[in-house]
Amino acid sequence: MVRRVGTDVVSVWVALRAPVVGVRLSIYRHHSDATDALASEVSDPVRIGANLYFVLATVRFPAGARLEAGTIYAYDLDFITDGGSHQNLGALGLLSNTTIDGHRHLALGYDEGVLPTFVTPARDAIDLTFAHGSCRRAYAQGLDALVALDSVIEGDREGAARPQYLFLTGDQIYVDDVSN
């Protein structure tokens, strides 16, 4: 999940079920044939449980190399193992329409072979585009709003309708209405 985006920092939050020694986040110009990353940094995982690891992969940009406001960029994640081997999103099959562990999976970049993207916040507040949602209750009646938001992004990946921020607010996690 893209967690934080600014002109000086990008963070992607990753949950893993297998240990890695690091996760490299690399940032690229969108629609560029360049294979050189604008910036790349390795972040360390934190073990949360027997089979759960979190990584907040973060790239910080120095003053002279900041990202442009209101601009779309691509990113890749490279998972580094203890033996020194590594796999990026493409090698893991996440940039293809496929089946993973018996579940249908669509390419993260919406088109096969395309890296996922994010847009930096607009320079002026009047030009900001954001989405708002509340708590998710997986078993509730009705449609899932995040699926609708995904459709908005897919339908306008290059345009002004693409949100630069997502605010999830709410005061309930629904632990009080689960069956005993």
C-alpha positions in Angstrom: 0.0 0.0 0.0 1.4 3.4 -0.9 1.4 5.0 2.5 3.0 8.4 2.1 3.8 10.6 -0.9 5.4 14.0 -1.1 8.0 15.7 -3.2 10.7 14.7 -0.7 9.6 11.3 0.5 7.7 8.2 -0.7 6.8 5.3 1.6 5.1 2.0 0.7 3.9 -0.3 3.4 4.3 -4.0 2.7 3.1 -7.1 4.7 4.9 -10.3 4.1 4.4 -13.9 5.3 8.0 -15.0 4.7 11.2 -13.3 6.1 13.4 -11.1 3.9 16.5 -9.2 4.9 15.4 -6.0 3.1 13.0 -4.4 0.7 14.3 -2.0 -1.9 11.9 0.7 -3.0 12.8 2.2 -6.4 11.1 5.3 -7.9 11.0 5.8 -11.7 9.6 8.4 -14.1 6.2 7.3 -15.4 6.1 6.5 -19.1 9.8 6.5 -19.4 12.0 3.9 -21.1 14.7 4.7 -18.6 15.7 1.7 -16.5 17.6 3.8 -14.0 15.7 4.7 -10.9 15.4 8.3 -9.8 16.1 7.1 -6.3 16.3 3.8 -4.5 16.6 2.7 -0.8 16.6 -0.5 1.1 14.4 -0.7 4.3 14.5 -3.4 7.0 11.5 -5.6 7.9 10.0 -5.9 11.4 8.8 -9.3 12.5 5.3 -9.1 14.0 4.3 -12.8 14.3 5.4 -16.3 13.4 4.5 -15.6 9.7 4.0 -11.9 9.6 6.6 -9.2 8.7 6.0 -5.5 8.0 8.2 -3.2 6.0 7.7 0.5 5.6 9.9 0.9 2.5 10.9 4.6 2.2 12.9 6.7 -0.2 13.9 10.2 0.9 14.9 12.8 -1.7 17.5 15.5 -1.1 16.6 19.1 -1.8 18.1 19.1 -5.3 16.4 15.9 -6.4 12.8 16.3 -5.3 9.9 14.9 -7.2 7.7 17.3 -9.2 4.3 18.3 -7.7 1.2 16.8 -9.4 3.2 14.3 -11.4 2.8 10.6 -11.8 5.7 8.3 -10.9 6.1 4.5 -11.0 7.6 2.3 -8.3 9.0 -1.2 -7.9 9.8 -3.3 -4.9 12.7 -5.7 -4.7 12.5 -8.3 -2.0 16.1 -9.4 -0.8 16.5 -12.7 0.9 19.2 -13.9 3.4 21.1 -15.6 0.6 21.4 -12.4 -1.4 18.8 -13.4 -4.1 16.0 -11.0 -4.8 12.7 -10.8 -6.7 10.9 -7.6 -7.8 7.2 -7.2 -8.5 7.5 -8.6 -12.1 9.4 -11.7 -11.0 6.7 -12.4 -8.4 4.1 -12.3 -11.1 2.4 -9.2 -9.7 2.6 -7.3 -13.0 0.6 -9.9 -14.8 -3.0 -11.0 -15.0 -2.7 -14.4 -13.5 -3.8 -16.7 -10.7 -1.7 -16.7 -7.5 -2.4 -19.4 -4.8 -5.8 -20.1 -6.5 -6.9 -16.5 -6.5 -7.5 -14.3 -9.6 -4.9 -11.5 -9.6 -4.9 -8.5 -11.9 -1.6 -6.6 -12.8 -0.8 -4.0 -10.2 -0.2 -1.4 -12.9 -3.6 -2.2 -14.5 -1.8 -3.3 -17.7 0.4 -6.3 -17.9 4.1 -5.5 -17.5 3.5 -2.0 -16.2 4.7 -0.9 -12.8 2.2 0.5 -10.3 2.1 4.3 -10.0 1.3 7.1 -7.6 0.8 10.8 -8.1 2.5 13.5 -6.0 0.3 16.1 -4.4 -0.6 19.2 -6.4 1.4 22.4 -5.7 -1.6 24.4 -4.8 -4.3 23.2 -2.3 -7.1 24.2 -4.8 -5.8 21.6 -7.2 -5.7 18.7 -4.7 -7.8 15.6 -5.5 -8.7 13.3 -2.6 -10.9 10.4 -1.8 -12.6 9.7 1.6 -13.8 6.5 3.1 -14.7 5.1 6.5 -14.4 1.8 8.1 -14.5 -1.4 6.0 -16.8 -4.1 7.2 -16.0 -7.1 5.0 -19.3 -8.9 5.6 -21.6 -5.9 5.4 -24.3 -5.5 2.8 -23.7 -3.2 -0.1 -20.8 -2.6 -2.4 -17.2 -2.1 -1.3 -16.2 1.6 -1.8 -12.5 0.7 -2.2 -13.4 -1.4 -5.3 -15.2 1.7 -6.7 -12.1 3.8 -5.9 -10.0 1.3 -7.7 -12.3 1.7 -10.8 -11.9 5.5 -10.6 -8.1 5.1 -10.6 -8.1 2.5 -13.4 -10.4 4.6 -15.5 -8.4 7.9 -15.2 -4.9 6.8 -14.5 -3.4 9.9 -16.2 -6.1 12.5 -15.4 -7.3 14.9 -12.8 -9.8 12.5 -11.2 -7.0 10.4 -9.9 -6.8 11.0 -6.1 -3.5 12.3 -4.6 -4.7 11.5 -1.1 -7.0 8.8 0.5 -8.4 9.6 3.9 -9.8 6.7 5.8 -11.6 8.0 8.9 -14.1 6.4 11.3 -14.5 5.5 14.9 -15.2 1.8 14.8 -13.4 -1.4 14.0 -16.5 -3.6 14.3 -15.1 -5.8 17.1 -18.2 -5.1 19.1 -20.6 -6.8 16.6 -18.9 -10.1 15.8 -20.8 -13.2 16.7 -19.7 -15.0 19.9 
